[in-house]
Amino acid sequence: MSRQRHNNYLYRGIAVLCMAWLVYSCNKDGFSITGSGLKYHLIEQKGGRKPLPGEMMRLHLVYKDKEGRELYNSGVLGDAFVLELTAPTFKGGLEEGFAMMGEGDSAAFLVPADSVFDKTFKQVLPAGIRKGDLLRFEVRMKKVMSVKEFRDEDRTTAKKNNEAEQRAIEFYLGNNNMNVQPVKPGVYYISFREGKGEKPVQGDSVEIRYTARFLDGQVYDGSAQKGSNLLYMLGDGLRLLAWEEAVASMREGGLSRLVLSSAAAYGSSGRGPVPPDTPVVFDIELVKVYKKGAARHNK
């Protein structure tokens, strides 16, 4: 082999080694980088439908700090976790990563914490997270929908939930020998004891002894749990409408029960210990009426 040809092979080999070293140095953490600076790793690609701007995405999303501690997991919401694909909120934003994914795909992204909290979440950095830290987002694209498809699905789901709730409420009423009709859609009122005292009007203060439970009988709130009765001004706007109407129909000393569908209670969002789309039951005793706010109040 000529000396010149040997040198050509040598130079070519060195070039290949240099290129391999360069690629390794850029991707040694397993992530590639887009032109805008988003670090991404496509873990699984199924070739499914990709979202367009303005379309809705049903995702499973988890993000963790640089130590691997989980900061958020959309699993608590399940299929209720849906996002609209928007333009990236900053250069190298997470939205660019969503647009790369199709149905069935899974991926991981590394995003600057200060940028995503400031520009995307519009929140201050949580304790323990510093400016410049990278958050790891782990994402699975479960479904892509147009706005119309999403609304149609939402209506179908709501209808199924309403039908299931109605069956559960009817079973509860029948099982507890309560042969009553709703006073309005999703609101059932049963009087166990008629009071003989004052009847409250808006602006009066009322003292209520109550128990709140689910249809299965599990108690989630009440005077016994709080260690005191509820004192508040009737019509303060902080109570459920069905609750306020029930109290306003009672007299001091009365005892009644309210059975409410989720639409008449805490809706598709839920509140506190009450999950979304959950009927509730209130036992309400009107202990005392204080005319025109004569009592102290609590919440």
N, C-alpha and C positions, 0 to 999 in steps of 0.2 A: 504494500500500500504506500502511495506517495506521501511525503511529509505534509503536503498541502491538503490532501484528502483527509488525512488523519486529524489535522487541525480543524477542518470543517466539521467533522463528526464530534470533536471535542467541544467546539463552540456551541454546536447544536444541542449537545447533551447538557451543557451548563445552562443554556437558555431554558430548556425544559425544566430543569431543577429549580431555576429561579422562578419560573412561572408557577410551578407547583407550590413553592414556598410562599409566593405572593397570594395565591388563592387560599392557602391554608391560613395565612395570617389574617385575611379578610373574613374568613368564615369558620375560624376555629371554634366559635361558640355555636355553630350550627345554623346561624342566621345569615340571610342575605340582606342586602340594603337596596331600597329603591332610590331613584334619582333624587327624590325629595328628602331622603334620610330615614325613612321608616324601616326599622329592622324587623324582618319577618322570617318565619319558618313554616312552610306549608307541610303539615304533618300527613294529611290524608286528602286526596283529591278524587272526587267521584264524577266530575264532569257534569254536575247538575246545573240548574238554572241559576244565573247570577243576577243580583239585584241591580236595578237601574236607579238613578237618583229619584227620590220621591217614593220609591217602593218600600214596602214593609218587610222586615226581617224578623223571623222568630229564631232567637239565638239561645244557646246556653253559653254564658260568659262568666269567667272567673278571673279576678286579677289579684296579684300577689306583690308584696314588696321585694326588695332585693335579697332579703333573707329567706324568701320562700313562704312567708306568713300570708295566709289568705285574708284579704281585705274585703272581698265581696264575692258572693256566689249567687247567680241568678236562679239557682235551683230552688230557692225558697219560693219563687213565683211560678216555677214550672213553665207551662206553655203560655202563661200570661205575660211573660217577658218578651215584648215586641218593640223594635226600634225602627224608625224611618231612616233610610239611607240619605244623608245630606252631604253637601260638599265638605271636605276636610276643614275642621275648625282651626287648624294651624298646619304649617308645612311639616309633612311627615306624620299627620294625624291618623288616629285609629280608623277613621272612616275610609281612608285609602285602602286599609287592610280588608275591611268588610267588602269593598267593591271587587277585590281580587278573588273572593270566595264564591263557590256555588253551593247549591243544596247538597248536604251530606258531607261537605268539606270540614276539616278541622285545621286550625292553625294557631300559632303563637306569635305574639308581637311584643316588642320592647319599645315602650313609649316614655318620654320624659315626664316624670310625675308632675312637675310644676306646670308644664304646658297643658297636660290633659285636665288637671284640676282647675286651672285658671280659665282655659279657653273652651273646654268641652263640658266639664261638670259645673263650671262656674261656682266653685267652692274653694275655701282655703285649704291648704295642705293639712292633712290630719297629723296628729302628734306622732313623732318618730319618723316622718317622711321628710327628707331634705330636698332642697332645690338641686336639680341635677341627677337625683336618683332615677333609675329606670324601673318602671312597673312592668311586670310580665302579665299580659292579657292572653288567656287561653280561651279560644272561641270555637264553637261548633255551629255551623249554619244549618238549622233544622228545616226552615221553610222560607221561601221567598214569595211574596204576594203583592199584587197591585193593591191600591187603596180600595178599589171596588171589591176585590176578592176578600180583603181583610174585613171590610164592613159586612159583606154577606156572611162570612164565617162567624163574625161576632154576633150577628143577629141569630144565626142558627144555634150557636152555643148558648146564647141568652135564652132562647125559646126552650131548649132542652133543660137548662138549669131551672127555669121557671116551672116546667112541668114536673121535674123531679122534686122540687121544693113543695109544690102543691100536694103531691102524693104523700110526702113526708108529713106535712102539716095535717092532712086529712087523717092519716094513720094515728098521729099523736092525739088529735081531738077524739077520734073514735076509741082509742085505747084508754083515754081518761074520761070517757062517758060525757063528753061535752058536745051536745047536739046544738051547735050554734052556726049561724050564717055570718059571713064577714060584714062588718059595718061599712067597710069600703074595701076595695081590692087589697088583699094581703093583710088585713087588720081584723083580728078576732078579739072581741071583748066579752069577758065573763065576769059577772058580779057574784061574789061569794057572800058578801055581807053588805047590806045597805047601811050607810052611816046615818046618824040622826043630828049631827052638829052642823056647823057652818059649811056653806058651799063656797069654794074659793072663786075669785074672779081675777082677771089679769091685774097684776100689781100687788096682790096679796102674797105673803110669804107662807110657804107650806113646809111641814115636817113630814117626811116620807120614810117609812120602813119598807125596804124592798129586797127582793132577791132576783137576780138575773141568771138565767140558765139556758142551755141549749135544749133541743127537743129530746135528746137522750137522757135529760135530767141532770147533766153535769153543771154544777154551779160555777160561774166564772166571775161574779161580782155580787155585791150586796151590802146591806147594813152590817150583817154579821162579820163579813170579811173586813170591812172598814172600821168596825168597832164603834160606829155611831150612825144615827139616822141622817138622811139627806135633808138639808135645809136650804131652800132657794126661793127666789121670787118667781112666781108663776108668770110665764111670758117673757122670761129673760133671753129667749132665743138660743139657749145652749142645750136644749133637750130635743129629743125626737118629737116630731109633730104628733104622732099617734100617742105618745106618752102624755104630752101636754093636754091633748083633747080628753084622754081618759081621766086625768087628775081633775080637770075642770068639770067633768060630769059627776064627780063623786062628792060626798059629804063627809065631814069629819067623822072618823070612826069606821069608814067604809073599807072594804077589802075586795080587790078585783084582780083579774089576771088578763094580761095582754099577750096574744100570740101573734107575732109579726113575721111576715116574709122578709127576705133580705131587702127587697125593694122598698119596704116600709120601715126598714131598720138601717143597716149600715152598708147596704148596696154591694157592688162588685169590688169595692176597695177594702171593706171590713174596717174594723177599728180596734186597736189594742188586742185583747185576747180573742176577739171575734174575727174569724177568717172571712175572706170574701165569699159572697153568695151564700150566707148562712142565716137561716131563720133563728129567731130568739124568742124567749118567753120571759115576761116580767110578772112577778107577783107584787102588787102595790097596795100598801096600807096607808091611808091618809090619817096620820096620827093627830095632827094639829093644824089649824088655820090661824094665821096671824094677819089680821086685817091691815092692808096697806103697808106691808113691809115692816111690821113691828119686831120681827126676829132677826137675829144675825144670820148670815148666809154662809154656806160653804158650797163647794163644787163637787 
